[in-house]
Amino acid sequence: MASIMTNSAALTALQSLNNTNKQLETTQSRISTGYRVATASDNAAYWSIATSMKSDNKALSAVQDSLGLGAGKVDTAYTAINDVKDQVDLIKSKLVTARGASQEDQQKIATEINAIQAQIKSSVTNANFAGSNLLQNGGTSASDLNIVASYNRTGATVTIDTITVKSSDTQVLDTAGTGGIVGGLLATTFFDPSSAAVADTAIDTALGSVETALAKLSTGAASLGAAKSRIDTQKSFLSNLSDSIDKGVGSLVDADMNKESTRLQALQVQQQLGIQALSIANGNSQQILSLFRG
């Protein structure tokens, strides 16, 4: 039926064109933003999951920063404690040489030991990173080093794990310079042949103190080494985990640019055809006029 009141063909063509324009707008938005799910209205479930995972990934990034800072502190202390251990080994060698030596020779050895003692103090004092020195602290009153190592979320429950380096294991020297693992070895009276030759029994006692210090230094180095190894492993794990989360989030919300580009071209053709169809449908009304021409 031909009607001048209702143009059904034009209405159908207009609906089709509006639908094409809506799809075209969506596709253009995806291409311009790079996201298939950019807002909650696009897909509430995926948007919510992606938002939570992005937030967690920011927390993981902060954890990696903490591990990096902790690694610097531990690496510095580990390098220094091994240097101290080498210096104490030298003191041990010097004491063995001094056993049974003349006072004159012992005085020469004492001069060498004094130089080694000064080097030990320097190594401990310089083991500072970002204002923290794990080798020189206040002893029992000192706080352990707690390095944030992970961020775990289960629902609304959050837990944070840490890597701990106990100050009691790494206190090579206290802040007063007299206590700690090597405090006794740095005393001026530790080996002093200035008034008379140091007796072999006294040297044996000093060697016993050196052996005790070496054992504790080895324990401290092992503690720092274990922490260093765990930090390195955790940094690698978190880096891979962060990448996996990024990939997972991307699969939920990122747009497939190849697909969207192809779809854009198809929709542009549909839009052109829709405009032509609407033009043809609107022309049908003009044909009705020809029925009334003489």
ABEGO torsion letter per residue (X at the ends): XBBAABBAAAAAAAAAAAAAAAAAAAAAAAAAAGBABABAAABAAAAAAAAAAAAAAAAAAAAAAAAAAAAAAAAAAAAAAAAAAAAAAAAAAAAAAABGBBAAAAAAAAAAAAAAAAAAAAAAAABBBGGBBAABBAEAABBBBBBBABBBBBEABBBBBBBBBBAAAABABBAAGABEAAAAAABAAABBAAABBBBAAAAAAAAAAAAAAAAAAAAAAAAAAAAAAAAAAAAAAAAAAAAAAAAAAAAAABBBAAAAAAAAAAAAAAAAAAAAAAAAAAAAAAAAAAAABX
